[in-house]
Amino acid sequence: MVRAARHESRLAADGGTPVRTRPFPTINDALGRQVGDEELALLEEVIRSGKLNRNTGTKVAALEREWAAAFGVDHAVASTSGTAAIHTALGALPLDPGDEVITTPITDWGTVGPILAQGCVPVFADVDPRTYSLNPEEVERRVTGRTRAIVAVHLLGQPCDMDAMRDIARRHGLLLVEDCAQAMLATWRGAPVGTMGDLGCFSLQQSKVISTGDGGMTITQDAALGARAALFADKGWARGVRQSGRREHRTFGLNYRMTELQGAVGLAQLAKAASFVARRRRVAARLTEHLADAPGIITPYVAPEADPVYWFYLLTLDPARLAVDQPTFMRALRAEGIPVNGVHNGDALYLQEMFQRKQVFGTSHYPFDYAGRSVEDVDYRPGLCPVAEALTDPARSRSFLLPCNEGVTDEDAAEMAEAVRKVAGHYARRPA
Ligand SMILES: Cc1ncc(COP(=O)(O)O)c(C=O)c1O
């Protein structure tokens, strides 16, 4: 269904009337985040109990149990952030320093920091131009004799091609970690992301599907990995195993313990997760419907096996039909009252200063020069991942993101689509 434009066609950026004048619900405020009485009630219980730490209280343990049940797995380990959740997963795996771990350059730093922290070498594979998620063919091209694991990132709420990822991991004997920070409850062939690799990792940071401000969760079906993950997130401390009560540190670990305050909020948020995801899917469906025939506007590609959760809603401009670049289009939409974002604000990760210097630990080049490898063997040169580089170059990028969260109503979706159609109509190429 196409809504008739209610507003004049002159762009707000050119002095016209904006499509939207009321504030828009975003992930950074109470309009876009449903946090309220349920969270407060559980938080009050924690505060009144005086038990703020997970080893004294009950909320984090309950959250882990409920999370595991929701995903149909036996083990869930809560932590302080998505970064910590990924570090916990990698810390549980039998990785050696110098091992290569393949991942995407279009992701948060929290995907790669833990690889480096474990003394492993991130190897970057290019992304699919339709979804900007890891391209399986590019992953396979990067496999060497040193490759030990893949971290598959489900970007923007869209699952990676998990048939292909699992197949590559199986054929090459690789470990597979799923970074589900942006994709909680997305599914591939009906299986929730996070349950198809060796371990799955989630973020509960402010912008995610559910939030505790910051927070993380690592899940697995493997009992040994689950036990090692729990140790890693709690100083390698095997609590309660010794009758004497003396401390026993079995493995290397850090303190990534989630607090009871986060656990309380997490429990209330987890109970709302399915309804948040239903709303996101509905907003996305409305947008796709409203934008079906908008000139030069390409709506998200969704693989037939995938049921995404639309962390944001990806739009791509068709330069054959629109005479406008992405920054100008985004500026015009902001002027219409729609808060849009770029897909990845910043260069592809390997172009960031730290990777270019290849210095992580002090003045050393470890792990890039470790285990018989020379620093020059590690390729972080410009041009490594052309699709990722085109996406992150404002002069070449054609994609951007519309907000999609539990606070966005059908009317908001219609107004977003109206604004997109208005701007696209303004810049549409006319036949000569
Ligand atoms: C894909 C991805 N991986 C990892 C992370 C790290 O999560 P956190 O910010 O909670 O540490 C994020 C968060 O932005 C993310 O989007």
PDBQT file of the ligand as one rigid body, heavy atoms in Angstrom, charges set to zero:
ROOT
HETATM    1  C1  LIG A 501      28.367  -7.303  16.294  1.00  0.00    +0.000 C 
HETATM    2  C2  LIG A 501      28.825  -6.871  17.652  1.00  0.00    +0.000 A 
HETATM    3  N1  LIG A 501      29.727  -7.620  18.301  1.00  0.00    +0.000 NA
HETATM    4  C3  LIG A 501      30.149  -7.299  19.522  1.00  0.00    +0.000 A 
HETATM    5  C4  LIG A 501      29.694  -6.190  20.183  1.00  0.00    +0.000 A 
HETATM    6  C5  LIG A 501      30.236  -5.852  21.516  1.00  0.00    +0.000 C 
HETATM    7  O1  LIG A 501      29.232  -5.718  22.473  1.00  0.00    +0.000 OA
HETATM    8  P1  LIG A 501      29.408  -4.728  23.735  1.00  0.00    +0.000 P 
HETATM    9  O2  LIG A 501      29.346  -3.325  23.210  1.00  0.00    +0.000 OA
HETATM   10  O3  LIG A 501      28.263  -5.091  24.607  1.00  0.00    +0.000 OA
HETATM   11  O4  LIG A 501      30.722  -5.037  24.344  1.00  0.00    +0.000 OA
HETATM   12  C6  LIG A 501      28.733  -5.380  19.557  1.00  0.00    +0.000 A 
HETATM   13  C7  LIG A 501      28.198  -4.176  20.249  1.00  0.00    +0.000 C 
HETATM   14  O5  LIG A 501      28.154  -3.105  19.763  1.00  0.00    +0.000 OA
HETATM   15  C8  LIG A 501      28.306  -5.715  18.263  1.00  0.00    +0.000 A 
HETATM   16  O6  LIG A 501      27.404  -4.960  17.624  1.00  0.00    +0.000 OA
ENDROOT
TORSDOF 0
